[in-house]
């Protein structure tokens, strides 16, 4: 007779074996910023000992799933995505430590900018139009995932958790499942959202975001791993059961993103599977700043489902066992030590240039050197599309830093300017052509046109492959200002100045970096300026204006540092400019019929001038404050008459419209000025600014009864400027409504509404 106890033991052992053999496949959908909820899901699953045997991810699901498969704990992933680094990656920026000012493009008022590249035969042209830079994200993924790729021998089945990334081939319109290679490239390809990030080339194919054709890849998990149970997490349901009347205004902004995503079939998990949908409806696909709240939505939704999940997945993996296995996996990785830098896609002369920039001859390469060199390189617009990679070299028993490029001639087109309630509106057109051979050549043209202001600037920067990274830049600038056409359209009693100014500048600049955030420039230039003005503010058909020509040479040295967050109306960062100039020129003065002088005057003038400008901002939550300092020390002599002396003197221009008004009280050879800027953030991108300035001339230029200029010392005299402005930082630039007060009889109060940037070319003597 058979022993029933033995049969019971066999049944129990078989049952136990079947439970242990149960494999769980975790599927993580795409959804942009909503995909951060996957981190909360992973946290809750681990806290309740739910096993995860396989992971398949699309887009942001691939990023989170890939990090988990690489051996990062949910808490570590959360720390990464809540850090300032992550916000910089999504904004297309490096950290402030790697902010190289030396290569930054000169500030201009462009609203939109389009890049396209072409080879020497003008074929294979490509247009680059994306919303965010990806150079920071590319390096971050390579740095974070390189060691896990090495540990798995570039086989995703050998990661801490076997993993698949889902991407899309738009040419064949097929899903591409990535199961090997560099984990960072697979994740990056899966996250290549069209119009946001460029595609990544893997195995000779350009791959886009996997959500285009399979945003909820349950079928991939079944085909690749055949798990016993699917746990599918979907953060991007494509359709609504009813029209979202209360949310349609908010959701329309992400409509394009929703159209790009493949429809998710939530029934694919099967009757034995688990479907989880965190409540991410309060968030958009671009809410990357709301990391904590989105993670919490995934965590809360999973906790609510734990009893049901346990009923489906009775077997457990103890926290201690999972932590030990993760520890062993991470401990077996090779340390991130480098021996070589490899450049792919560049010719010999280009390699020499890039190796200098990367400091590739450094015998003690480490991740800090690599990162610094990489960010230094991509701070130049030409190299922003190079692709970094980190791969283990078994022969050297160290990692190689690889840089992939396809250098082509590049053209950038910019369109912008400003529209204003005063007649100072201007249209800006810019074009930049970049060519890279033995040296990097950048040709730039900037054109302005308007009633008040016309300008043209041509420059050619030649950057050499030297250790000191010197550049030479010949340039020509033409500026024309007509203050008679800058009248106030609202306060009609304001009195325009009868003044027309033309300055021409022919210069050669030599620049070199002074650390990461600064540069030094040496200048040699010829200038040719012409001013026409009335001495009493009156002008008519019978009036002849004074003619003042001043031409000569200028030599100078300037130290610049700048990491302000906006081209105009900054609220974070700092800037510093210190310069010393020597000016030597000839004054040719011809009096008009408003002058007391009757004969032309020719005089030579020469002087030294020192100039300082500094600003910095600080933050207290939604309130920011800053200071602005400017000072000028000059030996400039007086010119032939009062107006001639005034129009050639330095001015104080603290507000965006200051250069459009001729303010006699704010011009002096020697002065100091200080300002306080208070900024309240009312809502995202909307600021209220209250600013006040005090201007102290050490020697005022005064007019005698005969129009002869005199220098008057009055240490008690101070002039003030104040403004209140409401500023919205739109995608095309600031939209500002401002009320200004100038301590000037002819231009005291003024209102200005403008759209775009009030940025002008530098004058020849500035």
Secondary structure in CASP SS format (residue, H / E / C, confidence):
PFRMAT SS
TARGET T0000
AUTHOR 0000-0000-0000
METHOD secondary structure of the structure
MODEL  1
X C 1.00
X C 1.00
X C 1.00
X H 1.00
X H 1.00
X H 1.00
X H 1.00
X H 1.00
X H 1.00
X H 1.00
X H 1.00
X H 1.00
X H 1.00
X H 1.00
X H 1.00
X H 1.00
X H 1.00
X H 1.00
X H 1.00
X H 1.00
X H 1.00
X C 1.00
X C 1.00
X E 1.00
X E 1.00
X E 1.00
X E 1.00
X E 1.00
X C 1.00
X C 1.00
X C 1.00
X H 1.00
X H 1.00
X H 1.00
X H 1.00
X H 1.00
X H 1.00
X H 1.00
X H 1.00
X H 1.00
X H 1.00
X H 1.00
X H 1.00
X H 1.00
X H 1.00
X H 1.00
X H 1.00
X C 1.00
X C 1.00
X E 1.00
X C 1.00
X C 1.00
X C 1.00
X E 1.00
X E 1.00
X E 1.00
X E 1.00
X E 1.00
X C 1.00
X H 1.00
X H 1.00
X H 1.00
X H 1.00
X H 1.00
X H 1.00
X H 1.00
X H 1.00
X H 1.00
X H 1.00
X C 1.00
X C 1.00
X C 1.00
X C 1.00
X H 1.00
X H 1.00
X H 1.00
X H 1.00
X H 1.00
X H 1.00
X H 1.00
X H 1.00
X H 1.00
X C 1.00
X H 1.00
X H 1.00
X H 1.00
X H 1.00
X H 1.00
X H 1.00
X H 1.00
X C 1.00
X C 1.00
X C 1.00
X C 1.00
X C 1.00
X H 1.00
X H 1.00
X H 1.00
X C 1.00
X C 1.00
X C 1.00
X C 1.00
X C 1.00
X C 1.00
X C 1.00
X C 1.00
X C 1.00
X C 1.00
X C 1.00
X E 1.00
X E 1.00
X E 1.00
X E 1.00
X E 1.00
X E 1.00
X E 1.00
X E 1.00
X E 1.00
X C 1.00
X C 1.00
X C 1.00
X C 1.00
X C 1.00
X C 1.00
X C 1.00
X E 1.00
X E 1.00
X E 1.00
X C 1.00
X C 1.00
X C 1.00
X C 1.00
X C 1.00
X C 1.00
X H 1.00
X H 1.00
X H 1.00
X H 1.00
X H 1.00
X H 1.00
X H 1.00
X H 1.00
X H 1.00
X H 1.00
X H 1.00
X H 1.00
X H 1.00
X H 1.00
X H 1.00
X H 1.00
X H 1.00
X C 1.00
X C 1.00
X C 1.00
X E 1.00
X H 1.00
X H 1.00
X H 1.00
X C 1.00
X C 1.00
X C 1.00
X E 1.00
X E 1.00
X E 1.00
X E 1.00
X E 1.00
X E 1.00
X E 1.00
X E 1.00
X C 1.00
X C 1.00
X C 1.00
X C 1.00
X E 1.00
X E 1.00
X E 1.00
X E 1.00
X E 1.00
X C 1.00
X E 1.00
X C 1.00
X C 1.00
X H 1.00
X H 1.00
X H 1.00
X H 1.00
X H 1.00
X H 1.00
X H 1.00
X H 1.00
X C 1.00
X C 1.00
X C 1.00
X C 1.00
X C 1.00
X C 1.00
X C 1.00
X C 1.00
X C 1.00
X E 1.00
X E 1.00
X E 1.00
X C 1.00
X C 1.00
X E 1.00
X E 1.00
X E 1.00
X E 1.00
X E 1.00
X H 1.00
X H 1.00
X H 1.00
X C 1.00
X C 1.00
X C 1.00
X C 1.00
X C 1.00
X H 1.00
X H 1.00
X H 1.00
X H 1.00
X H 1.00
X H 1.00
X H 1.00
X H 1.00
X C 1.00
X C 1.00
X C 1.00
X E 1.00
X E 1.00
X E 1.00
X E 1.00
X E 1.00
X C 1.00
X C 1.00
X C 1.00
X C 1.00
X C 1.00
X C 1.00
X C 1.00
X C 1.00
X C 1.00
X C 1.00
X C 1.00
X C 1.00
X C 1.00
X C 1.00
X H 1.00
X H 1.00
X H 1.00
X H 1.00
X H 1.00
X H 1.00
X H 1.00
X H 1.00
X H 1.00
X H 1.00
X H 1.00
X H 1.00
X H 1.00
X C 1.00
X C 1.00
X C 1.00
X C 1.00
X C 1.00
X H 1.00
X H 1.00
X H 1.00
X H 1.00
X C 1.00
X C 1.00
X C 1.00
X C 1.00
X E 1.00
X E 1.00
X E 1.00
X C 1.00
X C 1.00
X C 1.00
X C 1.00
X C 1.00
X C 1.00
X C 1.00
X C 1.00
X C 1.00
X C 1.00
X C 1.00
X C 1.00
X C 1.00
X C 1.00
X H 1.00
X H 1.00
X H 1.00
X H 1.00
X H 1.00
X H 1.00
X H 1.00
X H 1.00
X H 1.00
X H 1.00
X H 1.00
X H 1.00
X H 1.00
X H 1.00
X H 1.00
X H 1.00
X H 1.00
X H 1.00
X H 1.00
X H 1.00
X H 1.00
X H 1.00
X C 1.00
X C 1.00
X C 1.00
X E 1.00
X C 1.00
X C 1.00
X H 1.00
X H 1.00
X H 1.00
X H 1.00
X H 1.00
X H 1.00
X H 1.00
X H 1.00
X H 1.00
X H 1.00
X H 1.00
X H 1.00
X H 1.00
X C 1.00
X C 1.00
X C 1.00
X C 1.00
X C 1.00
X C 1.00
X E 1.00
X E 1.00
X E 1.00
X E 1.00
X E 1.00
X E 1.00
X E 1.00
X C 1.00
X C 1.00
X C 1.00
X H 1.00
X H 1.00
X H 1.00
X H 1.00
X H 1.00
X H 1.00
X H 1.00
X H 1.00
X H 1.00
X H 1.00
X H 1.00
X C 1.00
X C 1.00
X C 1.00
X C 1.00
X C 1.00
X C 1.00
X C 1.00
X C 1.00
X H 1.00
X H 1.00
X H 1.00
X H 1.00
X H 1.00
X H 1.00
X H 1.00
X H 1.00
X H 1.00
X H 1.00
X H 1.00
X H 1.00
X C 1.00
X C 1.00
X H 1.00
X H 1.00
X H 1.00
X C 1.00
X C 1.00
X C 1.00
X E 1.00
X E 1.00
X E 1.00
X E 1.00
X E 1.00
X E 1.00
X E 1.00
X C 1.00
X C 1.00
X C 1.00
X C 1.00
X E 1.00
X E 1.00
X E 1.00
X E 1.00
X E 1.00
X E 1.00
X E 1.00
X C 1.00
X C 1.00
X C 1.00
X C 1.00
X E 1.00
X E 1.00
X E 1.00
X E 1.00
X E 1.00
X E 1.00
X E 1.00
X E 1.00
X E 1.00
X E 1.00
X E 1.00
X E 1.00
X C 1.00
X C 1.00
X C 1.00
X C 1.00
X C 1.00
X E 1.00
X E 1.00
X E 1.00
X E 1.00
X E 1.00
X E 1.00
X E 1.00
X E 1.00
X E 1.00
X E 1.00
X E 1.00
X C 1.00
X C 1.00
X C 1.00
X E 1.00
X E 1.00
X E 1.00
X E 1.00
X E 1.00
X E 1.00
X E 1.00
X E 1.00
X E 1.00
X E 1.00
X E 1.00
X C 1.00
X C 1.00
X E 1.00
X E 1.00
X E 1.00
X E 1.00
X E 1.00
X E 1.00
X E 1.00
X E 1.00
X E 1.00
X E 1.00
X E 1.00
X C 1.00
X C 1.00
X C 1.00
X C 1.00
X C 1.00
X C 1.00
X C 1.00
X E 1.00
X E 1.00
X E 1.00
X E 1.00
X E 1.00
X E 1.00
X E 1.00
X E 1.00
X E 1.00
X E 1.00
X E 1.00
X E 1.00
X H 1.00
X H 1.00
X H 1.00
X C 1.00
X C 1.00
X C 1.00
X C 1.00
X C 1.00
X C 1.00
X C 1.00
X C 1.00
X C 1.00
X C 1.00
X C 1.00
X C 1.00
X C 1.00
X E 1.00
X E 1.00
X E 1.00
X E 1.00
X E 1.00
X E 1.00
X E 1.00
X E 1.00
X E 1.00
X E 1.00
X E 1.00
X E 1.00
X E 1.00
X E 1.00
X E 1.00
X C 1.00
X C 1.00
X C 1.00
X C 1.00
X E 1.00
X E 1.00
X E 1.00
X E 1.00
X E 1.00
X E 1.00
X E 1.00
X E 1.00
X E 1.00
X E 1.00
X E 1.00
X E 1.00
X E 1.00
X E 1.00
X E 1.00
X E 1.00
X C 1.00
X C 1.00
X C 1.00
X C 1.00
X C 1.00
X C 1.00
X C 1.00
X C 1.00
X C 1.00
X C 1.00
X C 1.00
X C 1.00
X E 1.00
X E 1.00
X E 1.00
X E 1.00
X E 1.00
X E 1.00
X E 1.00
X E 1.00
X E 1.00
X E 1.00
X E 1.00
X E 1.00
X E 1.00
X E 1.00
X E 1.00
X E 1.00
X E 1.00
X C 1.00
X C 1.00
X C 1.00
X C 1.00
X C 1.00
X C 1.00
X C 1.00
X C 1.00
X C 1.00
X C 1.00
X C 1.00
X E 1.00
X E 1.00
X E 1.00
X E 1.00
X E 1.00
X E 1.00
X E 1.00
X E 1.00
X E 1.00
X E 1.00
X E 1.00
X E 1.00
X E 1.00
X E 1.00
X E 1.00
X E 1.00
X E 1.00
X C 1.00
X C 1.00
X C 1.00
X C 1.00
X C 1.00
X C 1.00
X C 1.00
X C 1.00
X C 1.00
X C 1.00
X E 1.00
X E 1.00
X E 1.00
X E 1.00
X E 1.00
X E 1.00
X E 1.00
X E 1.00
X E 1.00
X E 1.00
X E 1.00
X E 1.00
X E 1.00
X E 1.00
X E 1.00
X E 1.00
X E 1.00
X E 1.00
X E 1.00
X E 1.00
X C 1.00
X C 1.00
X E 1.00
X E 1.00
X E 1.00
X E 1.00
X E 1.00
X E 1.00
X E 1.00
X E 1.00
X E 1.00
X E 1.00
X E 1.00
X E 1.00
X C 1.00
X C 1.00
X C 1.00
X C 1.00
X C 1.00
X C 1.00
X C 1.00
X H 1.00
X H 1.00
X H 1.00
X H 1.00
X H 1.00
X H 1.00
X C 1.00
X C 1.00
X C 1.00
X E 1.00
X C 1.00
X C 1.00
X C 1.00
X C 1.00
X C 1.00
X C 1.00
X H 1.00
X H 1.00
X H 1.00
X C 1.00
X C 1.00
X C 1.00
X H 1.00
X H 1.00
X H 1.00
X E 1.00
X C 1.00
X C 1.00
X C 1.00
X E 1.00
X E 1.00
X E 1.00
X E 1.00
X E 1.00
X E 1.00
X E 1.00
X E 1.00
X E 1.00
X E 1.00
X E 1.00
X E 1.00
X E 1.00
X C 1.00
X C 1.00
X E 1.00
X E 1.00
X E 1.00
X E 1.00
X E 1.00
X E 1.00
X E 1.00
X E 1.00
X E 1.00
X E 1.00
X E 1.00
X E 1.00
X C 1.00
X C 1.00
X E 1.00
X E 1.00
X E 1.00
X E 1.00
X C 1.00
X C 1.00
X C 1.00
X C 1.00
X C 1.00
X E 1.00
X E 1.00
X E 1.00
X E 1.00
X C 1.00
X C 1.00
X C 1.00
X C 1.00
X C 1.00
X C 1.00
X E 1.00
X E 1.00
X E 1.00
X E 1.00
X E 1.00
X E 1.00
X E 1.00
X E 1.00
X E 1.00
X E 1.00
X E 1.00
X E 1.00
X C 1.00
X C 1.00
X E 1.00
X E 1.00
X E 1.00
X E 1.00
X E 1.00
X E 1.00
X E 1.00
X E 1.00
X E 1.00
X E 1.00
X C 1.00
X C 1.00
X C 1.00
X C 1.00
X C 1.00
X C 1.00
X E 1.00
X E 1.00
X E 1.00
X E 1.00
X E 1.00
X E 1.00
X E 1.00
X E 1.00
X C 1.00
X C 1.00
X C 1.00
X C 1.00
X C 1.00
X C 1.00
X C 1.00
X C 1.00
X C 1.00
X C 1.00
END
